[in-house]
């Protein structure tokens, strides 16, 4: 069997090979690199870096990444962050946690510079907004930066109620844009509202007065109902909820209910909606159902400084003016809410949604109100001529 021949000087041969095929420079501390898991034990994980060098994840770095580690197996490719270039055993000291942070930061930087939205999941809420913690990176979405469908519209801005509403968003994925980024301090300010701004503006440009929309109730306050539809939000003012008097908008729906409404106004970003205008105006029928001089029966439903309101049917109220009653205090002595009374119709103004009532049964009251209407009409005509 022929003897194997060796170069006279193996060191020289190795030196020549390294000159011809030099080794890549070793990764530096602070580098983010990809490696392959070669061995997993209870106390450490060995990672092949480039086929030449080996790194180790151990101690605190292993403990801090326990959720990630439990899914690893030999042969898996992973990203690691170099904490030390070489320890006493000649191994690079690596971190999975810091690698995750670096990759997350790069994701945030790319999104910030590219001005595109990303998906995040809030982990906590306080009265000022939503917080999140991603591999040690802290993010915050102020209440003012929430999209309309998530903005906590609360009467009186009660902090307890606001907090409860915000807690309902914890754990739910949200689309956001990054408003500011501070890598040095590990902080981000995020905006859900900004993530939908282009879509919202496009939808707003295409919206027309008179258009019927379908949406969901996103907020109920004393002065009305907020409705989100598509990427937009509008307000149904309390006066546009129903043809009759509305005491409490909350009686007409709850958050999340689907409703239809009519677009009645667009002023910049403000959209005015109406629910009542999708139904027939009962006041248009008032002139057919009720006549001046007619005696009617109704139920007292409000006593105000203007007078006593009497419910004549489901949608129509009549008013006994305070001048006939003295003052509010005297009216309250004579009547209470729920009383059934009879009165005479002395005025019908369907355009103004008014029916005037009188407790007097003589024709004089009818004549007085007629004269007053004539004076108003004459004054209106004179003003137009001027």
C-alpha positions as CSV (number, residue, x, y, z in Angstrom):
1,X,0.0,0.0,0.0
2,X,1.6,3.3,-1.1
3,X,2.5,5.7,1.6
4,X,0.5,9.0,1.8
5,X,2.6,12.0,0.9
6,X,2.5,15.1,3.1
7,X,3.8,18.5,2.3
8,X,7.1,19.2,3.9
9,X,5.7,22.0,5.9
10,X,2.1,21.8,6.7
11,X,2.2,25.2,8.4
12,X,3.3,26.8,5.2
13,X,0.5,25.0,3.3
14,X,-2.1,26.2,5.8
15,X,-0.7,29.7,5.5
16,X,-0.9,29.7,1.8
17,X,-4.5,28.4,1.9
18,X,-5.5,31.2,4.3
19,X,-4.0,33.7,2.0
20,X,-5.9,32.3,-0.9
21,X,-9.1,31.7,1.1
22,X,-9.0,34.0,4.1
23,X,-11.4,33.4,7.0
24,X,-14.2,35.9,7.4
25,X,-13.6,38.5,10.1
26,X,-15.1,37.6,13.4
27,X,-18.4,39.2,14.3
28,X,-18.0,42.1,16.6
29,X,-19.7,42.7,20.0
30,X,-23.1,44.3,19.4
31,X,-23.6,42.5,16.1
32,X,-26.8,40.8,15.2
33,X,-26.1,37.5,13.3
34,X,-27.8,34.3,12.3
35,X,-26.6,30.9,13.6
36,X,-27.6,27.3,13.9
37,X,-28.4,25.5,17.1
38,X,-26.0,22.6,17.5
39,X,-26.7,21.5,21.1
40,X,-29.3,22.1,23.8
41,X,-28.9,21.2,27.4
42,X,-30.6,22.4,30.6
43,X,-28.0,25.1,31.3
44,X,-26.8,26.2,27.9
45,X,-27.4,26.3,24.2
46,X,-24.5,26.0,21.7
47,X,-24.8,27.9,18.4
48,X,-22.7,27.5,15.3
49,X,-22.0,31.0,14.0
50,X,-20.3,30.6,10.7
51,X,-19.0,27.1,10.5
52,X,-15.8,28.3,12.3
53,X,-16.9,29.8,15.5
54,X,-19.2,28.7,18.3
55,X,-21.3,30.8,20.6
56,X,-23.2,30.0,23.9
57,X,-26.4,31.2,25.4
58,X,-26.4,30.6,29.1
59,X,-27.2,32.0,32.6
60,X,-29.4,35.1,32.6
61,X,-29.7,35.2,28.8
62,X,-31.0,31.6,28.8
63,X,-33.5,32.3,31.7
64,X,-34.8,35.5,30.1
65,X,-35.6,33.7,26.9
66,X,-37.2,30.6,28.3
67,X,-40.4,31.0,26.2
68,X,-38.4,31.1,23.0
69,X,-36.0,28.4,24.1
70,X,-38.7,25.8,24.8
71,X,-39.6,25.8,21.1
72,X,-36.0,25.4,19.9
73,X,-34.5,22.2,18.6
74,X,-31.1,21.2,17.1
75,X,-30.7,22.4,13.6
76,X,-32.9,25.5,14.0
77,X,-31.7,28.7,12.5
78,X,-31.9,31.6,15.0
79,X,-30.8,35.2,15.3
80,X,-28.5,36.0,18.2
81,X,-26.8,39.2,19.5
82,X,-23.1,39.1,20.5
83,X,-22.6,40.2,24.1
84,X,-18.9,39.1,24.3
85,X,-16.6,38.1,21.4
86,X,-14.9,35.4,23.5
87,X,-15.2,34.1,27.0
88,X,-12.7,32.0,29.0
89,X,-13.8,28.9,27.1
90,X,-13.1,30.5,23.7
91,X,-16.9,30.8,23.0
92,X,-18.8,33.8,21.9
93,X,-21.4,34.9,24.5
94,X,-24.8,35.3,22.9
95,X,-28.3,36.7,23.7
96,X,-31.6,35.7,22.2
97,X,-33.5,38.5,24.1
98,X,-31.3,41.3,22.7
99,X,-31.4,39.8,19.3
100,X,-35.2,40.0,19.5
101,X,-35.0,43.6,20.6
102,X,-32.6,44.5,17.7
103,X,-34.9,42.9,15.2
104,X,-37.9,44.6,16.7
105,X,-36.1,48.0,16.7
106,X,-35.3,47.4,13.0
107,X,-38.9,46.6,12.3
108,X,-39.9,49.8,14.0
109,X,-37.3,52.0,12.3
110,X,-38.3,50.6,8.9
111,X,-42.0,51.4,9.7
112,X,-41.2,54.8,11.0
113,X,-39.0,55.8,8.0
114,X,-41.4,54.2,5.5
115,X,-44.5,55.7,7.2
116,X,-46.5,52.5,7.0
117,X,-48.6,50.8,9.7
118,X,-47.7,47.8,11.8
119,X,-49.7,45.4,14.0
120,X,-49.2,45.6,17.8
121,X,-51.0,44.2,20.8
122,X,-51.5,46.3,23.9
123,X,-50.5,44.6,27.2
124,X,-51.8,47.2,29.7
125,X,-54.1,50.2,30.0
126,X,-54.2,53.3,32.1
127,X,-56.5,56.3,32.0
128,X,-54.2,58.1,29.6
129,X,-54.1,55.3,27.0
130,X,-52.7,51.9,26.1
131,X,-49.3,50.5,26.8
132,X,-47.3,47.6,25.3
133,X,-44.0,45.9,26.1
134,X,-42.3,44.1,23.2
135,X,-39.0,42.4,24.3
136,X,-38.4,45.2,26.7
137,X,-39.3,48.0,24.3
138,X,-42.1,50.2,25.7
139,X,-44.8,51.6,23.5
140,X,-47.7,54.0,24.3
141,X,-50.9,54.9,22.4
142,X,-52.4,58.1,23.9
143,X,-56.2,58.1,24.2
144,X,-56.3,61.0,21.7
145,X,-54.5,58.7,19.1
146,X,-57.1,55.9,19.2
147,X,-59.2,55.3,16.1
148,X,-62.9,56.5,16.4
149,X,-64.2,52.9,16.9
150,X,-62.0,52.6,20.0
151,X,-62.1,56.1,21.4
152,X,-63.7,56.0,24.8
153,X,-66.5,58.6,24.5
154,X,-67.6,59.0,28.1
155,X,-69.9,61.7,29.6
156,X,-68.1,63.9,32.0
157,X,-64.8,62.2,31.1
158,X,-65.1,59.9,34.1
159,X,-61.5,58.4,34.4
160,X,-62.9,55.1,35.9
161,X,-65.3,54.5,33.0
162,X,-62.6,55.5,30.5
163,X,-60.1,53.0,32.0
164,X,-62.7,50.2,31.9
165,X,-63.3,51.0,28.2
166,X,-59.6,51.0,27.5
167,X,-59.0,47.7,29.3
168,X,-61.3,46.0,26.8
169,X,-58.7,46.7,24.1
170,X,-55.8,45.0,26.0
171,X,-54.8,41.8,24.2
172,X,-56.5,42.9,20.9
173,X,-54.3,43.4,17.8
174,X,-54.3,47.0,16.6
175,X,-52.9,48.7,13.4
176,X,-50.8,51.7,14.3
177,X,-48.3,54.1,12.9
178,X,-45.2,55.3,14.8
179,X,-45.3,59.0,15.7
180,X,-41.9,59.1,17.5
181,X,-39.1,56.7,18.2
182,X,-36.5,56.9,21.0
183,X,-34.1,53.9,20.8
184,X,-31.8,55.2,23.4
185,X,-34.6,55.2,26.1
186,X,-36.5,52.3,24.5
187,X,-39.7,54.2,23.9
188,X,-42.3,54.6,21.2
189,X,-45.3,56.8,20.7
190,X,-47.9,55.2,18.5
191,X,-51.1,56.2,16.8
192,X,-54.0,54.0,15.7
193,X,-55.8,57.1,14.2
194,X,-52.9,57.9,11.9
195,X,-52.8,54.3,10.6
196,X,-56.2,54.9,8.9
197,X,-55.7,58.5,7.9
198,X,-55.3,58.0,4.2
199,X,-58.2,55.6,4.0
200,X,-60.3,58.0,6.1
201,X,-59.5,61.0,4.0
202,X,-60.3,59.0,0.8
203,X,-63.6,57.9,2.3
204,X,-64.4,61.4,3.5
205,X,-63.8,62.8,0.0
206,X,-66.3,60.3,-1.5
207,X,-69.0,61.0,1.1
208,X,-72.0,63.1,0.0
209,X,-74.8,64.9,1.9
210,X,-78.0,62.9,1.5
211,X,-76.2,59.5,1.4
212,X,-77.6,56.7,3.6
213,X,-74.9,54.9,5.6
214,X,-74.8,51.7,7.7
215,X,-72.6,51.7,10.8
216,X,-72.1,50.8,14.4
217,X,-72.6,52.8,17.5
218,X,-69.2,53.8,18.8
219,X,-70.2,56.1,21.6
220,X,-73.2,57.4,23.5
221,X,-73.1,60.8,25.3
222,X,-75.7,63.2,26.6
223,X,-75.7,65.2,23.4
224,X,-76.0,62.4,20.9
225,X,-74.8,59.1,19.4
226,X,-71.5,58.6,17.6
227,X,-71.5,56.1,14.7
228,X,-68.6,54.6,12.9
229,X,-68.9,53.5,9.3
230,X,-66.0,52.3,7.2
231,X,-63.1,54.5,8.2
232,X,-65.3,57.4,9.3
233,X,-67.2,58.5,12.3
234,X,-70.2,60.8,12.5
235,X,-72.5,62.3,15.2
236,X,-76.2,61.9,15.4
237,X,-77.1,64.9,17.5
238,X,-79.8,64.4,20.2
239,X,-82.1,66.5,18.1
240,X,-81.7,64.1,15.1
241,X,-82.3,60.9,16.9
242,X,-86.1,60.9,16.8
243,X,-88.9,63.2,15.8
244,X,-90.3,63.4,19.4
245,X,-88.4,64.7,22.4
246,X,-85.3,62.6,23.4
247,X,-84.4,62.7,27.0
248,X,-81.6,60.1,26.9
249,X,-79.8,59.0,23.8
250,X,-78.8,55.7,25.6
251,X,-82.5,54.7,25.2
252,X,-82.0,54.4,21.5
253,X,-79.2,51.9,21.3
254,X,-76.0,50.6,22.9
255,X,-72.3,50.5,21.8
256,X,-71.8,48.0,19.0
257,X,-75.4,48.1,17.7
258,X,-75.7,48.4,13.9
259,X,-77.8,51.3,12.7
260,X,-78.7,53.2,9.6
261,X,-78.4,57.0,9.4
262,X,-78.5,59.8,6.8
263,X,-75.6,62.1,6.1
264,X,-77.0,65.7,6.7
265,X,-73.8,67.7,6.9
266,X,-70.1,67.6,6.3
267,X,-67.9,70.4,7.8
268,X,-64.2,69.6,7.4
269,X,-63.7,66.4,9.5
270,X,-67.1,66.7,11.2
271,X,-69.9,64.5,9.8
272,X,-73.5,65.2,11.0
273,X,-75.9,62.3,10.8
274,X,-79.6,61.8,11.3
275,X,-81.6,58.8,12.3
276,X,-85.0,60.4,12.4
277,X,-84.9,61.7,8.8
278,X,-85.0,58.1,7.5
279,X,-88.5,57.9,8.7
280,X,-91.6,60.0,7.8
281,X,-91.9,63.3,9.6
282,X,-95.0,62.8,11.8
283,X,-95.4,66.6,12.0
284,X,-96.3,66.7,8.3
285,X,-99.4,64.7,9.2
286,X,-100.2,66.9,12.2
287,X,-102.2,69.3,10.1
288,X,-104.4,66.4,9.0
289,X,-104.8,64.8,12.4
290,X,-105.1,67.9,14.5
291,X,-107.1,71.1,13.8
292,X,-107.0,74.5,15.5
293,X,-109.8,74.7,18.0
294,X,-109.9,71.0,18.5
295,X,-110.1,69.6,22.1
296,X,-107.4,67.0,22.7
297,X,-106.4,64.7,25.5
298,X,-102.8,64.0,26.4
299,X,-100.3,63.2,29.1
300,X,-98.0,65.7,30.8
301,X,-94.4,64.6,30.1
302,X,-92.3,67.7,30.9
303,X,-92.6,70.8,32.9
304,X,-90.1,73.5,31.9
305,X,-89.5,77.3,32.1
306,X,-91.3,77.5,28.8
307,X,-94.4,75.7,29.9
308,X,-96.0,72.3,30.2
309,X,-95.4,69.8,27.4
310,X,-98.2,67.3,26.7
311,X,-97.7,64.1,24.8
312,X,-100.5,63.9,22.2
313,X,-99.3,60.7,20.5
314,X,-96.0,58.7,20.2
315,X,-94.2,61.5,18.3
316,X,-96.1,64.7,18.8
317,X,-96.0,67.0,21.9
318,X,-98.0,70.1,22.4
319,X,-97.1,73.0,24.6
320,X,-99.2,75.0,27.1
321,X,-97.2,78.2,27.2
322,X,-95.9,79.4,30.6
323,X,-97.8,82.7,30.2
324,X,-101.0,80.8,30.7
325,X,-99.7,79.2,33.9
326,X,-97.9,82.0,35.7
327,X,-94.4,80.5,36.1
328,X,-92.7,77.1,36.3
329,X,-93.2,76.9,40.0
330,X,-96.9,77.5,39.7
331,X,-97.2,75.1,36.7
332,X,-95.5,72.4,38.9
333,X,-98.2,73.0,41.6
334,X,-101.0,72.5,39.1
335,X,-99.6,69.5,37.2
336,X,-97.2,66.7,37.6
337,X,-95.6,64.4,35.0
338,X,-98.0,61.6,34.1
339,X,-101.2,63.7,34.6
340,X,-103.8,63.2,31.9
341,X,-105.3,66.6,30.8
342,X,-107.6,68.1,28.2
343,X,-106.6,71.2,26.3
344,X,-107.5,73.1,23.1
345,X,-105.3,73.4,20.1
346,X,-104.6,77.1,19.4
347,X,-101.7,76.8,16.9
348,X,-100.2,74.2,14.5
349,X,-96.8,75.0,13.0
350,X,-95.6,71.7,11.3
351,X,-92.5,73.4,9.8
352,X,-91.5,74.5,13.3
353,X,-92.7,71.3,14.9
354,X,-94.9,73.1,17.3
355,X,-98.5,72.7,18.5
356,X,-99.8,75.3,20.9
357,X,-102.3,74.3,23.5
358,X,-104.5,76.2,25.8
359,X,-106.5,75.3,28.9
360,X,-109.0,78.0,28.0
361,X,-112.0,76.9,26.0
362,X,-113.0,80.2,24.6
363,X,-112.4,81.4,21.1
364,X,-110.4,84.4,22.4
365,X,-107.3,82.3,22.9
366,X,-107.5,81.1,19.3
367,X,-107.8,84.7,18.0
368,X,-104.9,85.9,20.2
369,X,-102.5,83.3,18.8
370,X,-103.8,84.0,15.3
371,X,-103.1,87.7,15.6
372,X,-99.6,86.9,17.0
373,X,-98.9,84.7,14.0
374,X,-100.0,87.4,11.6
375,X,-97.7,89.9,13.2
376,X,-94.8,87.5,13.0
377,X,-95.5,86.9,9.3
378,X,-95.8,90.6,8.6
379,X,-92.5,91.4,10.4
380,X,-90.8,88.6,8.4
381,X,-92.1,90.1,5.2
382,X,-91.0,93.6,6.2
383,X,-87.5,92.3,7.0
384,X,-87.2,90.7,3.6
385,X,-88.1,93.9,1.9
386,X,-85.4,95.8,3.8
